Amino acid sequence: MLDRFIFIFCVIYCVPRSDLFNTIIITLIFNKIKLFYNYKLVIVPKIKCSIMIMEHSEIFKQRFLELIDDLDCKKSEIPTMLNIDYNIFIKITEFGIIPKPVVLIRIADYFNISVEYLLGRTNNVFFLKADKETTFLNRYQILKSEKNLTDYAIAQKLHITTSYTTNWKNKKYIPSIVNIIELSEIFKVSVDYLLGRTDDKTPYN
């Protein structure tokens, strides 16, 4: 499992306390926070929270640092090489904050490794890239059909609303890495297969 912590940041606006409370509760529910002692929640009276949840992994940070250590270039050149934002690069190298799946895919593509290896979910560095890469949405639709599951059933398993699954289809959104991992476990496939990066369904050990 990911070695993770969640940081919740509040951006101040003047609104009643009850609205703040509702905002926090709804966000916690939709992000499936089950073990409250693992998380740090910052609450300030009479403010409205713009909540940003960031997954943190020390294993991911170390993997990333090991990979970039082998690059023959200046540190300042690495973000451009990996096609990622410099601020994201700093968040990874300094704090181990896991970026969005689309950024993880760019990093994994550059080093020709699996996202699972990058996240530290496997020690198997071997990765066989798909002959023709596809999208998360395509794999999701296929796997959902194979398992005879509806969007509603999947939303229930992930403890999210169907508006999330609708956005995956209509707006081509890729779920959070937490949901991606949980989906891969529901479908019993690897994260990289679900993301369309490989044709090998086999989950990593």
Salt bridges, closest charged atoms under 4 A:
GLU55 OE1 - ARG4 NE 3.80
GLU58 OE1 - HIS56 NE2 3.97
ASP109 OD1 - ARG197 NH2 2.84
GLU116 OE1 - ARG121 NE 2.91
GLU133 OE2 - LYS129 NZ 3.26
GLU146 OE1 - LYS201 NZ 3.20
ASP151 OD1 - LYS144 NZ 2.91
ASP151 OD2 - LYS169 NZ 2.41
GLU182 OE2 - LYS32 NZ 2.40
ASP192 OD1 - ARG197 NH1 2.51
ASP199 OD1 - ARG139 NH2 3.07
